[in-house]
Amino acid sequence: MVYAHRLDGSNSDLPIGKVVCVGRNYAEHARELNNPIPTEPLLFIKPATAIVPMEQPFTIPADRGSCHIETEMALLIGVPLTSADTVQAVAAVVGVGLGFDLTLRDLQNDLKAKGQPWEKAKGFDGGCPLSGFVSAAGVDFGNIDLRLTRNGELQQQGNSGDMLTPVAELLSYISGIFTLMPGDIVLTGTPAGVGPLDSGDQLTAELGCFISVNTRVVT
Ligand code: ZN
């Protein structure tokens, strides 16, 4: 079983159930991959078996084409949510952290071309490095900076205020389709600047002033 861990020790750990992800939630990221901007959230799920600790060197598949990194704000859900309104949805978030939505981009493009689901490109073992979580109490989800530095160069920079579907509406929408359970994670989409990883890359991911993670890519 995979547990969400907390950086502030404020609550007991929760076993992670599933990771619900949203694609193309930042317009500039949709544009950089020549994708249309969706008119409603584009959802997919990674299983808990995809999760590995972000703080430790993590592995990317060596033989399945390019593996892109997408740096995303991760939300830890604390109470069950089904068809929740936006107020209930925000109140259910007990932790905020960072996730890498690792994506086998060549494979994803193949799957998209064939009209097939993305799971093999998104939900593979190790495809979701997650940081620890800090308490979400008092956090303004609408104004959090996200940054990724790769080998000393700024690669991704964005602000959650640029989400096409903001956190409250996103969680409400998700909960109308997939019940969110305590220990589930929601990845809220990536800003522009995604790109392929190489073995040996040194990464620093930052979420506002809350979280900064240094890690490394191995194969
Ligand atoms: Zn993503």
Residues whose N, C-alpha, C, O or C-beta is under 5 A from the ligand:
A	BS01	ZN	V22 E70 D101 G189 T190
